[in-house]
Amino acid sequence: MKVAVIGTTGYGGVELLRILHTHPAFQIQSIHSTRGEAPIWEEYPHLFAINNQVLEGIQPKEIAEKADIVFLATPSGVSGQLATQFAELNIKVIDLSGDLRLKNPDEYTKWYKHEAAPQNVINKAVYGLTEWNREKISNAEWISNPGCYSTASLLGLAPVVKGNLVDPTSIIIDAKSGTSGAGRKPSRMNMHAEMSENFKIYKVNEHQHIPEIEQQLKVWNEEIKPITFSTHLLPIARGIMATIYVQLQKDMSQSELYELYQEHYQNAPFVRVRPEGYYPSVKEVCGSNYCDIGLHLDERTGRLTIVSVIDNLMKGAAGQAVQNANIMNGLDEKTGLDFIPMYP
């Protein structure tokens, strides 16, 4: 099956190339960028003698004639425009940006500060939170890949929110990301001199993933109220840790909660629920498509702490995109992704 990747000069795009290089069912047909024709290894020297493909311009009609699937690894605001051009072409689309995630165009404009894609284009896309939307993904032609913070947060919250076990006003998410989450474009947010030996909070209760998280939580439980969501930058390249606090509204033991999560994720090969008393760190999922979850119930307060970690470029972007592509094309979801995290 032939695939095209648009936006290969960004971190999400080049991570797609790393995965697809050894994927047994997907062949990289073409790679595209607005930066002009040049071998991809000139942009990313680690690909020298591994991938000598030349970056091509973006001509949607030509891409659709040669490929079966296109991955849009372009920034928000750009993906929506490209998706509109692909809407009438015979090709499957997986968008890694936020442009097709929010079903309400006004919400998108409010949070992303861009003009939204047309409603009919937005409606074509299935929200690709793999573990909770497999059936729809398997029948989809278009996928809107979830955001990185959203993936970690929603996978951590899903079992207790769907089970109506939490106070709907109590959700607090304290999330931290490596600097690759800020993208490759130079800024003060990702300068080494600014971030080395430092730890920053940013977009306090203003991050664009907030409406995405709330939208999906309300699908599971319409009683859920606005969440408190803070984001921080860690002085590391990749990885996300979401520490989530919820107030339980039903008496449960630590063991019962652990069994609940084990039951919900027993058929999810990339979600690992840690045993009682063990909590994951970002290093333990680095370079992989895993989401690791740890739980702690404070019996004094009735508050549950959920620790959810992912690699933001893998389960939070390219890895989940390929996982979704596998499912929508009838493949085992682990195909091309079943490798061990890098450690140390």
HELIX and SHEET records of a PDB file:
HELIX    1   1 TYR A   11  LEU A   20  1                                  10    
HELIX    2   2 ILE A   40  GLU A   43  1                                   4    
HELIX    3   3 PRO A   45  LEU A   47  5                                   3    
HELIX    4   4 PRO A   60  LYS A   66  1                                   7    
HELIX    5   5 SER A   79  PHE A   86  1                                   8    
HELIX    6   6 PRO A  105  TYR A  112  1                                   8    
HELIX    7   7 GLN A  119  LYS A  124  1                                   6    
HELIX    8   8 THR A  130  SER A  138  1                                   9    
HELIX    9   9 CYS A  148  LYS A  162  1                                  15    
HELIX   10  10 THR A  179  ALA A  182  5                                   4    
HELIX   11  11 HIS A  192  MET A  195  1                                   4    
HELIX   12  12 ILE A  210  TRP A  220  1                                  11    
HELIX   13  13 GLN A  254  HIS A  264  1                                  11    
HELIX   14  14 VAL A  282  VAL A  285  5                                   4    
HELIX   15  15 MET A  314  ALA A  318  3                                   5    
HELIX   16  16 GLY A  319  MET A  328  1                                  10    
SHEET    1   A 7 LEU A  55  GLU A  56  0                                        
SHEET    2   A 7 GLN A  27  HIS A  32  1                                        
SHEET    3   A 7 LYS A   2  ILE A   6  1                                        
SHEET    4   A 7 ILE A  69  LEU A  72  1                                        
SHEET    5   A 7 LYS A  92  ASP A  95  1                                        
SHEET    6   A 7 TRP A 142  SER A 144  1                                        
SHEET    7   A 7 ALA A 125  TYR A 127  1                                        
SHEET    1   B 7 LYS A 200  TYR A 202  0                                        
SHEET    2   B 7 THR A 228  LEU A 233 -1                                        
SHEET    3   B 7 ILE A 172  SER A 177  1                                        
SHEET    4   B 7 ILE A 240  GLN A 247 -1                                        
SHEET    5   B 7 ARG A 303  ILE A 310 -1                                        
SHEET    6   B 7 CYS A 291  ASP A 298 -1                                        
SHEET    7   B 7 VAL A 271  VAL A 273  1                                        
END                                                                             
